[in-house]
Amino acid sequence: MTENLANEMRAVAEDFARLGEKEGYKLDFTPESVAVVEQMIEEIFTRKKRFGRGRADKPNPQFVKVPPAIGAYVGEVIVRNHGGR
């Protein structure tokens, strides 16, 4: 992975963590926080909980960025806790 892409993914992951924190989810880049992300996925996509300014059944244009941001976050958890770069 190029350094620019790694930095971009890190920034996306940090933005996702900040948004999650605003919504009441503790996203601290620990391995345990992946379970919190799973909870978010269930609440947002299954139960249609509001997230930011949209809902899964009536998403705003920003909502389509959530799945890639989830991947960036989980990837950053791996990097930070298992010696990745």
N, C-alpha and C positions, 0 to 999 in steps of 0.2 A: 504494500500500500504506500502510495506516495505521501510525503510529509504534509502536503497541502490537503489531501483528502482526509488524512488522519485528524488534522486540526479542524477541518470542517465538521467531521462526524462528532468530535469532542464538543464543539460549540452547539451542535444540534442536541446532543445528549444533555448538556448543561441547561439549555433552554427548556427542554422537556421536563427536567427535574424541577426547575423553577416553577413552571406551570403546574406541575403535579403538587408541589408544595402549596401553591396558592389555592388549590382545590382540596387541600387537607390530607394529601398523601405524603408520607415520609420517604423521600427518594434521596438517599445519601450515598449511593454508589457502592453499598455493601452487597455481598451475595444475597443476604436476607431481603434486600429491597426488591429483588426480582419477584418474590412472592407478592409484594405490594403492587408491582406492575401487573401481575396476573389478576389481582383483585380489581385493578383499574379497568383492565380489558373486559372482565366480566360485567362490571357495573356500567361501563360506557356502551359496550356493544350488545350485551345481552339484555340488560335491564333498561337501556336507553337513558341512563343518567345524564344530566346536563354536564358538559365539559367545556370550559371556556365559554364561548358564546353560541355553541351549537349543540345539537343532539345527534346521536348516531342515525336516527331515522329521518332527521331533517338537518343534515350537516351544512355548516357554513363553508365557504371555500377553504378556510384554514384547517378544517377537520380532516381533509384528505392527507394532511401532513402527519397525522398522528401515527399511523402504522410504521412509516420509516423512522420516525423519532423514537418509537419504542425499540426498534432494532438498534438504533444508534446508542440508546441508553444501555441496553443489555450488553452490547459490544463493549461499551466503555467500562461497565462493571467487570467484565472479563479482563480487559486491559489493566485496570487499576488493581485487581486482586490476584491475578494469576500471571503477572510478569509479561503481559503483552506490550505492544507499542504501536 
